Amino acid sequence: MRLGFIGLGTMGLPMAGHLLKAGNQLHVWARRSASADSLLAQGAVWCDSPAAVAAASGIVCTNVTGNADVETLAVQLAAGFAPGAIHVDFSTIAPSAARRISAMHAASGVDFVDAPVSGGGTGARNATLAIMWGGKSALAPRLEPLFSVLGKTIVRVGEAGAGQVAKACNQMVMVAAIEACAEAARLAAAAGVDFAKVRTAMLGGSAGSRVLDVFGGRMATRDFMSPASSPGTVSLAGAAGVEARLHHKDYALLMDEAASIGAPLPVSAAVWQQLNAAMSQGRGRTDTSSLLRVLEKSAGRDAE
């Protein structure tokens, strides 16, 4: 396939690499050209602008940070897209933003697919991502060869914007579980019990989960530094850390969406406040397991 890829960060770079190694013709652009060096060395083609990427590709993938980033790129790509092209966005943005982009592209005969992913940097490197996508069902045959190279769980959730709703639900459950782990760790410490042993016992019971394993493990070892912020560190169980600022961004999106459609989210609202507290304490670039530090500071026990 003639593919384009923009957004060569922690997630995007390995994803683009998999697509290239699968034999696709890959066209790339990046704000920092050095980001693409490893791909160019493997045969990717550099383009001078997003519009040039779109003009050279039947499908362009983007993976950037927020609403404004994706919407700006969408406008730039539109200048190069031919009718029948597809814009696949792997970013986590608001469902309403995804619908706006879809409507804009539709006016030019271009399809938009919101396909946020779950699995972090490890999932991107291992091509084991969970891909939840929204868009026309008729696009599935063209998308399947692309998605199958990147992930192991691929689900079409509904029309454009539905993928972002699924990602919001994913983040709600995951970060609420991280906060629950932090509260369990705080309770154990307050009772004078070793949380590492409590966690080991819990992993064998009904509370066992990947969140308790990975994020709870970071709490037990007090490894709060995100590997992304500390080059050269070895992450727990091979899992990359997630900077709290990214979960904070995701929660801002989902809470705004919930307010706009009148969906009450009482537990998420409480978790949102804890993420706000983490940001106010300057913990945005630490792993989200640092929610434990937020609780410790509230209790006057801000131990390192």
N, C-alpha and C positions, 0 to 999 in steps of 0.2 A: 504494500500500500504506500501511497505518497502521503506521509504524515508530517505534521508540524508540531513542535513542542516549545512552549514558553513557560518559564517558571522552573529554573534549574536549581532548586534548593535541596534541603534534606530529603524531601519526598520526590520532587520532580526529577532530579538528576538520575537516581537509580531507575525510576520508571521509564524515562527516556532511553536509558541504556538498554533495558530489556526489549523495548520496541525496536531498537536499532539491531540488536543481536538476533532478533527474530527474522531479520532479512528485509525489514521495511526500509524505504527510502525516507530518511529523517531530515527535516529542515528546522533549524533552530535560530532563535534570537534571544538575547538577554541584555538587560540594562548594563550588567558588567560582563563584557565579552569573555573575560577569563573563566567565567562559570561554565562556558561551553567547551573549554579546551580539551577535556578528556573525551567528549563526544566527537569533536572534530577529528581527533586522532584516530577514532574508530570508524570514520567514514561519514559522519553527519555533515550536512551542508549548511554553512553560515548564511543567514539572510540579513540585510541591512535594516530591516524594519518589520514590525508585526504584519503590515500589509503585504510585504514581500513573502513572508512565511505563508500567509493565506493564499496568495496567488500561486504558490508552488505546491500546495497541498490540497488533497481532497477532504482530509480531516485534520483539524488543528486542536491540540490539547493544551489547556492552560492549567497551571497549578500555582496560584499566588495567594496573597493573604486575605484580603477583605473585599467587601462590596465594591468600593471605589476602584480598586485595582482591576477587578474583573470587568467592570463596566467600561472603564477607560480602554482596556485591551480589546473589548468587544467592538467598540467604535473603530479602533485602529484596524482590526482584522476585517471589518466590514468593507473597508476601502479596497481590499484585495480579493475577497471571496468571490467565487463564481456561483451562480445558482446551482443548488444540489449539494453544496459543501456542508460539512457538519462542524460545529464548534462544540467540543467536549470539554467541560470545565470540571476539574477534580478538586477545586477549592471548596472550602466551607464558607458559604455566604448565606444571606437571608433568602428564604423561599420567594419573597416578594421581588428581590433583586433578580433571581433566576427567571422569574416570569417576565420581568421587564426586558431582560436581554433576549429572551425567547421571542417576544413580540417584535422587538426591533429587527432581529435577524429574519423573522418570517416575512417581513415586508420586502425583503430582497431575495426570497426563495432559499434561504439558508436555514438549516435546522440547528437548534440548540439543545444540548443534553447536559443537565446538571448531574454530575457523577461523583459526589464526595466519597471519600474512602475512609476506612478505619483499619488500623493496624500499625500506624506509626512508621518511623524510619525502618524498623526491622522488617515490617510487612512489605514495605516498598523494596528493600534490598533483596528479600527472599521471594518476591512475587507472590505473596500470600495475602494480599489485601482483600478486605471485604468491600465490594463496590456496590453502592446503592444508587440507582440512576432513575432519573425522570426524563421523559421524552416520548416521542411517538413510538408505539410498539413496532411499526413497520421498519424502524431503523435497526432493530436487533440483529438481523443478518450481517449488516455492515459493521456493527460494533462488537459482535462476539469475538472475531479474530483479534481485536485490539484488547478487549477486556480480559480474555483468557490468558494473555501473556503476562498480565499484571496482577491478577488476583485469583483466589480459589473459591470465593463466594460472590456470585454476581446475581443481583436481584433487580428487576425493573419494578419500581414501586408504583409508578403512575405517570401522569403527564409532567411537563416541565415544572420544576419546583418541588415535586414529590420527593426527589432524592435528598434535597436539603431538609425536608421535614423528617425523613428517616434519620439523617445525620444528627439533627437536633435531639431526637429521641435517644439516639446512641450516647450522645454527650451527657444528656440529663442523667441517664442511668449510671454511666461510668463515673462521672465526677461525684455524684451523690454517694456512690460506693467508696470512692477515695475518702470523702469526708467521714463516712461511717467508720472506715479503717482508722482514721486519725482520732476519732472520738473513742474507739475501742482502745487504741494505744494510750490515750490520755487517761482513760479510766483504769487501765492496768497499772500504769505508773503511779497514779494517785493512791491505789490500793496496795502499792508495794510489791507488785507482781511483775515478773519479767515478760514484757510483751512478745519477745521473740519466741518464748515457749507457748504463750497464749496463741500466737499466730500459727505455730506448728500444729497445735491441737485443732484449731479452727479449720485449717486446710484439709483435715481429714473428715470434717463434718459438713453439715448442710450449708455453712457459711463459706465453704471453700470456693474460690473464684480466681480468675486471672488477676483481677484488681488486688485482691488480698495477697496473692503470690508476689506480684511485681511491686506495686506501690506500697503494700504493707511491708514487704521485704525492705524497701528503702527506709521506711520508718523504723524498722527494727534495727537496722544497721546505721541509722542516721546519715544516710547517703542522700542528701537533699539537692546536691548540685546536678543540674541537667548535663548529660554528656555533651550536648550541643554547646554549652557554655564553658565546658572544661575539656578541650581537645586532649586526646590521649588517654582519657579515663576509660575503664572497662565497665560497661553497664551491667546491672543485675540481670542474671539469666539471659544475657544477650539482648535484652530489651532496651531500646533507646528511651531516654527520659523525655518527658513532655513538659515544656516550659509552662509555668502557671499562666503567663500572659496570654498564651494561645487558648487555653480553656476559658480564661476570662473573656476573651474576644468572642468565643463561641457562645458563652452564656449571655453576653450582651445581645447577640443576635436572636437567640431563642426567647429571651425574656421580652424583647421588643415585639417579636412575632406573636407571642402569647397575649401580650397586652392588646395588640391590634385586632385579634380575633376573639378576645374575651375568654381565653382558656385559663382557669385557675391552676397555678402550679405552686402550692404551698411549700413543698419540700425543696423544689428547685429555687424558690425565692430565698430560702435560708442558706442554701449552698452558695447562691449568688453573692450574698452578703459576706460569706467567708472568703470567697475569691476577691471581693472588693477589699477586704481587710488585708489579704495577702499582698495585693498590689500597693496598698497604702503603706505597708511595712517594707516595701522595696524588694519583695520576693518574686517579682514577675519573671525573672530569668532563672529561677530555681525550679526544680521539678515540682509538680503539683502535690507530691507527697509532703511538701512543706506546709500544707494545711495543718499538719500537726504542730508546727512552730507557731502558727496563728493561735491555736488553742492554748499552747504553753504560755505565750505572751499574755493572753487574756487572764491566765491563772497566776501570773507573776512568776512563772518558772521557765523563762526563755532560755533553756539550756541549749548548748551547741550539740 
